[in-house]
Amino acid sequence: GGIQPQTRQALENLKASLERAGGSMDRVLKCTVFLASFDEWAAMNEVYVTFFENKPARTAVGNAGMGPETRVEIECIAAAPD
């Protein structure tokens, strides 16, 4: 699907997981973005920023060892719901 559809799906999955636990994307404190290629940073970021009203801290890491079809993986830390 490419970097943008994969970014959107990763963040939709995260959003759904947070909502099942009673949380939301506003509770995300930090994300680590693993990219198959840093050349795709701008395209990934176009989608990424639409998911966060309050921008969490972020780290990006190159990961050439991902599967051949995988362009991005996103790991996030969120505060527990009240």
Wavefront OBJ file of the C-alpha trace (Angstrom):
o trace
v 0.000 0.000 0.000
v 2.872 2.443 0.430
v 3.961 4.677 3.262
v 0.819 6.816 3.587
v -1.766 4.006 3.674
v 0.460 2.024 6.048
v 0.878 5.043 8.348
v -2.877 5.636 8.352
v -3.589 1.964 9.148
v -0.989 1.834 11.936
v -2.475 4.919 13.579
v -6.078 3.731 13.105
v -5.081 0.477 14.833
v -3.473 2.426 17.671
v -6.539 4.648 18.008
v -8.835 1.611 18.178
v -6.646 -0.047 20.833
v -6.632 3.092 22.959
v -10.399 3.497 22.666
v -10.994 -0.147 23.676
v -8.986 0.596 26.842
v -10.972 3.777 27.534
v -8.279 6.130 26.230
v -7.796 8.353 23.223
v -5.116 9.746 20.935
v -4.938 12.799 23.232
v -3.408 10.503 25.878
v -0.395 9.582 23.690
v 2.806 10.914 25.259
v 5.489 9.609 22.901
v 5.784 7.726 19.625
v 8.672 5.944 17.979
v 8.386 5.737 14.211
v 10.366 3.014 12.452
v 10.875 3.787 8.764
v 12.176 1.497 6.052
v 13.578 4.632 4.382
v 14.030 8.162 5.699
v 13.241 9.320 2.159
v 9.597 8.639 3.084
v 9.606 10.860 6.194
v 7.678 13.765 4.638
v 4.994 11.503 3.142
v 4.581 9.632 6.444
v 4.443 12.896 8.398
v 1.611 14.263 6.214
v -0.616 11.492 7.567
v 0.883 11.280 11.071
v 0.139 14.900 12.019
v -3.570 14.521 11.193
v -4.022 12.041 14.059
v -2.752 14.259 16.878
v -4.264 17.504 18.088
v -1.684 17.679 20.901
v 1.587 16.595 19.320
v 3.337 13.925 21.428
v 7.114 13.634 21.631
v 8.481 11.623 18.733
v 11.583 9.690 17.739
v 12.255 8.324 14.256
v 14.505 5.352 13.589
v 15.618 3.811 10.313
v 14.929 0.096 10.191
v 16.081 -1.536 6.971
v 15.338 -4.961 8.483
v 11.549 -4.693 8.189
v 9.663 -7.029 5.868
v 9.813 -6.254 2.146
v 6.293 -4.763 2.045
v 6.510 -2.943 5.389
v 7.316 0.778 5.097
v 6.504 1.956 8.642
v 5.878 0.725 12.164
v 4.750 3.018 14.977
v 5.087 2.376 18.700
v 3.413 4.697 21.181
v 3.287 5.245 24.928
v 0.041 6.665 26.325
v -1.115 7.727 29.769
v -3.661 5.456 31.398
v -7.256 6.717 31.369
v -8.476 8.414 34.543
l 1 2 3 4 5 6 7 8 9 10 11 12 13 14 15 16 17 18 19 20 21 22 23 24 25 26 27 28 29 30 31 32 33 34 35 36 37 38 39 40 41 42 43 44 45 46 47 48 49 50 51 52 53 54 55 56 57 58 59 60 61 62 63 64 65 66 67 68 69 70 71 72 73 74 75 76 77 78 79 80 81 82
